[in-house]
Amino acid sequence: MTAETPEAAADLSAEPHVRVRRLNKRDLNRTWEFIKAVFREVNRSTVEYQRPKSKKRFEEVYEEKGIEQLLFVIRQDGKERIVGYAECALSIIGTDNWMNERYFRAREMRPLFVEELAVDPEFQGRGLGSFVLDQLEHLARLRGCTHLVLEVAENNDTALKFYRARTFTKLDAAIFLAKKVVSDPELLPPRPLKRRRPPARAAAPKVAEPKASATLPAEPKDTPPEG
């Protein structure tokens, strides 16, 4: 067994420090690429995209007020690397959002809505996701919110396990259901034709047979009497 060199030991102990900062306009392109890379696999198996539907919408969000966009970065090889992203708002955003604001008011909930949360798969299991949630909870407390509310696909087992381990509970949320409809096609299936009948042979013309005439005995003619 070979002993580790001091340099190797230093490399193993020198874990990167994660810093959180707000998103700047110059970060938009590489942040979008980061989000796409993180959610590429899960988006292939879910009905609803787990990230913004388009880059245009992502850029529009940056211009909207009341939305926090946070980057979690490390220094690697002298450069800044994005390892996490979070987006949250005090109110429901977007015209295509399905959330019902009255649901929360009726329950005296003032949520901080977490619209996006992405963690580099390479750094999962190393405390980065917990740091992102800690930052969001910190913002929620500062803004007087009572809950963090987010959406996750039901078949995203990794994410569900992560959130449930941190005391997230399921709300009265929609579940996508589907039923196969069995129906007849508009066009009928192929159908075999009947076997072709052989052409009938022409019959020989019949010759009319002479009818047998019934001969009556000839009437006796007037003949002189014999004598």
Contacts in CASP RR format, 6 or more apart in sequence:
PFRMAT RR
TARGET T0000
AUTHOR 0000-0000-0000
METHOD contacts of the structure
MODEL  1
MTAETPEAAADLSAEPHVRVRRLNKRDLNRTWEFIKAVFREVNRSTVEYQ
RPKSKKRFEEVYEEKGIEQLLFVIRQDGKERIVGYAECALSIIGTDNWMN
ERYFRAREMRPLFVEELAVDPEFQGRGLGSFVLDQLEHLARLRGCTHLVL
EVAENNDTALKFYRARTFTKLDAAIFLAKKVVSDPELLPPRPLKRRRPPA
RAAAPKVAEPKASATLPAEPKDTPPEG
4 12 0 8 1.000
15 126 0 8 1.000
16 74 0 8 1.000
16 75 0 8 1.000
16 76 0 8 1.000
17 74 0 8 1.000
17 75 0 8 1.000
18 72 0 8 1.000
18 73 0 8 1.000
18 74 0 8 1.000
18 83 0 8 1.000
18 128 0 8 1.000
18 131 0 8 1.000
19 72 0 8 1.000
19 73 0 8 1.000
19 74 0 8 1.000
20 70 0 8 1.000
20 71 0 8 1.000
20 72 0 8 1.000
20 73 0 8 1.000
20 131 0 8 1.000
20 135 0 8 1.000
21 70 0 8 1.000
21 71 0 8 1.000
21 73 0 8 1.000
22 68 0 8 1.000
22 69 0 8 1.000
22 70 0 8 1.000
22 71 0 8 1.000
23 31 0 8 1.000
23 62 0 8 1.000
23 69 0 8 1.000
23 70 0 8 1.000
23 71 0 8 1.000
23 85 0 8 1.000
25 62 0 8 1.000
27 71 0 8 1.000
27 82 0 8 1.000
28 58 0 8 1.000
28 59 0 8 1.000
28 62 0 8 1.000
30 82 0 8 1.000
31 71 0 8 1.000
31 82 0 8 1.000
31 85 0 8 1.000
32 55 0 8 1.000
32 58 0 8 1.000
34 82 0 8 1.000
34 84 0 8 1.000
34 85 0 8 1.000
34 118 0 8 1.000
34 120 0 8 1.000
35 51 0 8 1.000
35 52 0 8 1.000
35 58 0 8 1.000
35 85 0 8 1.000
35 116 0 8 1.000
35 118 0 8 1.000
36 51 0 8 1.000
38 51 0 8 1.000
38 85 0 8 1.000
38 118 0 8 1.000
38 119 0 8 1.000
38 120 0 8 1.000
38 121 0 8 1.000
39 49 0 8 1.000
39 50 0 8 1.000
39 51 0 8 1.000
39 118 0 8 1.000
42 50 0 8 1.000
42 153 0 8 1.000
42 156 0 8 1.000
42 159 0 8 1.000
43 49 0 8 1.000
43 50 0 8 1.000
43 51 0 8 1.000
45 155 0 8 1.000
46 153 0 8 1.000
46 155 0 8 1.000
46 156 0 8 1.000
47 153 0 8 1.000
47 176 0 8 1.000
48 153 0 8 1.000
48 176 0 8 1.000
50 152 0 8 1.000
50 153 0 8 1.000
50 156 0 8 1.000
51 116 0 8 1.000
51 118 0 8 1.000
52 58 0 8 1.000
52 61 0 8 1.000
52 116 0 8 1.000
61 67 0 8 1.000
61 69 0 8 1.000
61 87 0 8 1.000
61 93 0 8 1.000
61 115 0 8 1.000
62 69 0 8 1.000
64 93 0 8 1.000
66 89 0 8 1.000
66 90 0 8 1.000
66 91 0 8 1.000
67 87 0 8 1.000
67 88 0 8 1.000
67 89 0 8 1.000
67 93 0 8 1.000
67 115 0 8 1.000
68 86 0 8 1.000
68 87 0 8 1.000
68 88 0 8 1.000
68 89 0 8 1.000
68 139 0 8 1.000
69 85 0 8 1.000
69 86 0 8 1.000
69 87 0 8 1.000
70 85 0 8 1.000
70 86 0 8 1.000
70 87 0 8 1.000
70 88 0 8 1.000
70 132 0 8 1.000
70 135 0 8 1.000
71 82 0 8 1.000
71 84 0 8 1.000
71 85 0 8 1.000
72 82 0 8 1.000
72 83 0 8 1.000
72 84 0 8 1.000
72 85 0 8 1.000
72 86 0 8 1.000
72 128 0 8 1.000
72 131 0 8 1.000
72 132 0 8 1.000
72 135 0 8 1.000
73 80 0 8 1.000
73 81 0 8 1.000
73 82 0 8 1.000
73 83 0 8 1.000
73 84 0 8 1.000
74 80 0 8 1.000
74 81 0 8 1.000
74 83 0 8 1.000
75 81 0 8 1.000
82 120 0 8 1.000
83 119 0 8 1.000
83 120 0 8 1.000
83 122 0 8 1.000
83 123 0 8 1.000
83 128 0 8 1.000
84 118 0 8 1.000
84 119 0 8 1.000
84 120 0 8 1.000
84 123 0 8 1.000
84 128 0 8 1.000
84 132 0 8 1.000
85 116 0 8 1.000
85 117 0 8 1.000
85 118 0 8 1.000
86 114 0 8 1.000
86 116 0 8 1.000
86 117 0 8 1.000
86 118 0 8 1.000
86 132 0 8 1.000
86 135 0 8 1.000
86 136 0 8 1.000
87 114 0 8 1.000
87 115 0 8 1.000
87 116 0 8 1.000
87 117 0 8 1.000
88 112 0 8 1.000
88 113 0 8 1.000
88 114 0 8 1.000
88 115 0 8 1.000
88 136 0 8 1.000
88 139 0 8 1.000
89 112 0 8 1.000
89 113 0 8 1.000
89 115 0 8 1.000
90 112 0 8 1.000
90 113 0 8 1.000
90 143 0 8 1.000
90 145 0 8 1.000
91 101 0 8 1.000
91 113 0 8 1.000
92 99 0 8 1.000
92 101 0 8 1.000
92 113 0 8 1.000
93 113 0 8 1.000
93 115 0 8 1.000
98 174 0 8 1.000
99 113 0 8 1.000
103 171 0 8 1.000
103 172 0 8 1.000
104 110 0 8 1.000
104 111 0 8 1.000
104 149 0 8 1.000
108 146 0 8 1.000
109 146 0 8 1.000
109 147 0 8 1.000
109 149 0 8 1.000
110 144 0 8 1.000
110 145 0 8 1.000
110 146 0 8 1.000
110 147 0 8 1.000
111 145 0 8 1.000
111 146 0 8 1.000
111 147 0 8 1.000
111 148 0 8 1.000
111 149 0 8 1.000
112 136 0 8 1.000
112 139 0 8 1.000
112 140 0 8 1.000
112 143 0 8 1.000
112 145 0 8 1.000
112 147 0 8 1.000
112 148 0 8 1.000
112 149 0 8 1.000
113 149 0 8 1.000
113 150 0 8 1.000
114 136 0 8 1.000
114 148 0 8 1.000
114 149 0 8 1.000
114 150 0 8 1.000
115 150 0 8 1.000
117 132 0 8 1.000
117 133 0 8 1.000
117 136 0 8 1.000
117 150 0 8 1.000
119 128 0 8 1.000
119 129 0 8 1.000
119 132 0 8 1.000
120 128 0 8 1.000
124 158 0 8 1.000
129 162 0 8 1.000
130 166 0 8 1.000
133 148 0 8 1.000
133 166 0 8 1.000
136 148 0 8 1.000
137 148 0 8 1.000
139 145 0 8 1.000
140 146 0 8 1.000
140 147 0 8 1.000
140 148 0 8 1.000
148 168 0 8 1.000
149 171 0 8 1.000
150 163 0 8 1.000
150 168 0 8 1.000
151 173 0 8 1.000
152 159 0 8 1.000
152 160 0 8 1.000
152 163 0 8 1.000
153 159 0 8 1.000
154 160 0 8 1.000
154 175 0 8 1.000
END
